[in-house]
Amino acid sequence: MIKYLVRRVLWIIPVIIVVSAVTFFMMYQAPGGPWDREKPIPPQAVANLNARFGLDKPKWINTGEIQDDWDTGVRNPLTLAGGLLDSQFFNYMVNVFQGDLGPTYSSRGAESVQDVIIDQFPVSVKIGLVGIVFAVLVGLPLGIVSALRQNTWIDYSSLLVSTVGVSVPTFVSGLLLLIFLSQNFDVSPIKRPEAWQGVFSSAYIVPGIVLGLGTTAYVTRLTRSSVLEVKQHDYIRTARAKGLDSRTVVGRHMLRNALIPVITILGPATADLVTGSIIIETIFNAPGLGREFVTSIGKRDYSMIMDITIFYAVLIAMANVIVDLSYAFIDPRIRAHR
């Protein structure tokens, strides 16, 4: 188990490098730069800012010295390595693995990316946790009841609700709920900035539920199909033939095996809900990291874009590792093969 855990954690390193390279390439394909403003900045000031933040260096590789060697017919590996080391991407990755995410360009270096993440990520976490708790508390029981009452009005109703939940995007359901609450109950889910500071603030309820609607529908359908499959196994028939009551058959024999596929998607779903609240935070004016990510793209704040992307990639990768480890606690057969 320890070797498996170490191997999975080490695999996160190449994932971070690949995600960083793709993000870095796509980021620089967008027009504009971090110093573009409505009022143009003098060229000398732009040059000073680029030199201060290392944006004057080549993006991938310093081709100047390498080209000189190639013109003379020399292929010096040290020169090639030096060209790689003297690049924005390499220096950035070195700083990331050292735990230094650097300053934000939008603040001209007055604020670090770490401070922004520490300050705004808890808001995204709370919204995501509300969404995943709602998905588990509603989706699991609805899927179980739907499978146990197959081909009844309960089953058909849950299928209808889950199909609508999967089909309707969160930005549509969020706007509809926002309009419905505002017009019919004179209650606006959009709160002032100070309302999001409390640990158990009611400001997180509506955004979290809207964010978790799609996951709730998916959990319902997956739980239903998984329970229906397990119901057909021979050991379930044997348990019923032994005279065990329905609660014991369902709780001890059926759910432990039926929940494995559900747990498989709950880990990534939790990470997706925490990292995927960008639109919800924008709709409900939540001061979270998702809205900051959108703002950073508009400002071409390269350090913020890269750091938030890597931060989210690590969260999703760790969530997958936790899900794989949780299998062993649910099914002893999986534990025996590791």
Secondary structure, 3 states (H helix, E strand, C coil): CHHHHHHHHHCHHHHHHHHHHHHHHHHHHCCCCCCCCCCCCCHHHHHHHHHHHCCCCCCCCCHHHHHHHHHCCCCCHHHHHHHHHCCHHHHHHHHHHCCCCCECCCCCCCCEHHHHHHHHHHHHHHHHHHHHHHHHHHHHHHHHHHHHCCCCHHHHHHHHHHHHHHHCCHHHHHHHHHHHHHHHCCCCCCCCHHHHCCCCCHHHHHHHHHHHHHHHHHHHHHHHHHHHHHHCCHHHHHHHHCCCCHHHHHHHHHHHHHHHHHHHHHHHHHHHHHHCCHHHHHHCCCCCHHHHHHHHHHHCCHHHHHHHHHHHHHHHHHHHHHHHHHHHHHCHHHHHCC
